């Protein structure tokens, strides 16, 4: 999985958790950190892909990841620097979701 795919997957995972989980748990909090880091990085440029368009794609992706995945991957791959803040936040979302799934499977 590429860094871009890692970030996109974590964004989709966090958005899905928010839609299905009424509680504001760890996954929600970590997803908010990731989304803000990506949004901040996207809004830092004004070259068309970054800036307003990139932020709009990020928000649209959260409402319908299946439709917007290709565009988000393009935006993320268009020179957006995947720094340790973004990559670390993406990994944290996926780890938390795996743990949550494991706990649900053990309890349920």
Protein Blocks (a to p, Z undefined) as FASTA:
>chain_A
ZZklmmmmmmmmmmmmmmmmmbacfklmmmmmmmmmmmmmmmmpcnhjgmjllmmmmmmm
mmommlmmmmmmmmmmnopacdfklmmmmmmmmmmmmmmmmmmmmmZZ
